[in-house]
């Protein structure tokens, strides 16, 4: 989804129940989130038939039915009409987050975090559009903090089109719901991103490189010379990797055993 739900809410306000108009509580936010998800689901169907997705719980099923009834009341069950309306309120059909959407997520990605941050994202329901925007915001923020250069080797290669090779790596893994926060990120070239993710290398709390002591394996001779080197860091302390995320990375990859 590339439209903003507040636009759709305003567009349909006269048809929505009162408790859908005033988003002042978590329950209200969930209602709007479910409404948004249904509109997105409806647009993906190949015909005009309303179908409830499989594996819905009762609350989700009711939410889908309520939303379909709203669309039906205002004559938007014809998808071509719905496309036109959503386009008119700023829907971008490119499939990529808009610069505005990415910028709105950067505040969250770069916001100051407490001395003991949580490792994972808060239990918040993100729309698919928000998730894509957060992914892009995380990547942009981390790359920018490291000047599009690898924190380990300093490489700053770009493609013929000018796109940087360097990637934004999560320190506490994304696969474990690691936070999309700049202090849980580090800019690495493809080789060192792979080495970091698979556990060949980690970092001390002082930002020195630690190499896994496996001299019998291919790759050890390539990575071992990095042992003890200090990585390149952002100038802003608030953008440097947080020690809690580094400690968890070491533990997950067997460096603290």
GIZIJO-V48645 format. One record per pair of residues at least 6 apart in sequence whose ideal C-beta (glycine too) atoms are under 8 Angstrom apart, sorted by the first residue. I is the first residue (numbers start at 1). GAP is how many residues later the second one is. Records with the same first field share a line. If there is no record, write none. Layout:
BEGIN
I=GAP  GAP
END
This chain:
BEGIN
1=35  38  39  90  126  127  128
2=89  90  91  92  93  95  96  99  127
3=83  86  87  88  89  126
4=85  86
5=27  28  30  31  122
7=82  83
8=27  28  31  78  81
9=7  11  12  14  23  26
10=79
11=74  78
12=58  62
13=8
15=55  58  59
16=54
19=9  12
20=8  11  12  15
22=6
23=6  9
29=96
30=95
31=32
33=92  94
34=25  26  29  30  33
35=28  32  35
36=91
37=90
38=25  26  29  30
39=28  32  43  47
40=87  88
41=12  23
42=8  25  26  29  37  40
43=36  39  40
45=6  34
48=29  30  31
50=18  27
52=9  12  13
53=11
56=8
68=9
71=6  11
75=6
76=6  9
83=8  10
87=6
92=6
96=36  40
97=32  35  36  39
101=28  29  32
102=31  34  35  38
103=34
104=29
105=25  28  29  31  32
106=31  34  35
108=26  29  72
109=25  28  29  32  71  72  73
110=31  71  72  128  129
111=70
112=126
113=68  70  129
116=128
117=62  64  66  67  125  127  128
118=61
119=53  57  59  60  65  125  126  129
120=52  56  57  58  59
121=56  57  58  59
126=8
134=46
135=45
137=43
138=30  42  43  44  47
139=28  29
141=27  41  44  98
142=26  27  40  43  44  45
143=21  23  25  44
145=37  40  42  89  91  94
146=20  40  41  86  88
147=9
148=8  10  16  18  39
149=6  7  17  38  83
150=6  16  37  38  39  42  82
151=35  36  37  41  80  81  82
152=36  37  40  49  57  74  77  79  80
153=36  38  39
154=78
155=10  11  34
156=8  9  10
157=7  8  9  32
158=6  7
159=6
165=24  25
166=21  22  23
167=20  21  22  23  26
168=17  18  19
169=16  17  18  19  24  27  28
170=8  10  14  15
171=7  13  14  15  70  74  75  77  78
172=6  7  12  73  76  77  80
173=24  79
174=6
178=6  67
182=56  57
183=55  56  57  58  59  62
184=57  58  61
185=56
186=10  17  45  55
188=8
192=9
195=6  24  28
196=6  53
199=13  53  54  55
200=11  12  19  23
201=8  9  10  11  22  25
202=7  8  44  47  48  51  53
203=6  7  28  38  43  46  47
204=6  42  46
205=38  41  42
206=24
207=23  24  26  33  34
208=20  21  22  23
209=17  18  19  20  21  22
210=17  40  45
211=9  12  13  15  16
212=8  11  41  42  43
214=6
215=6  9
233=7
234=6
247=9
250=6
END
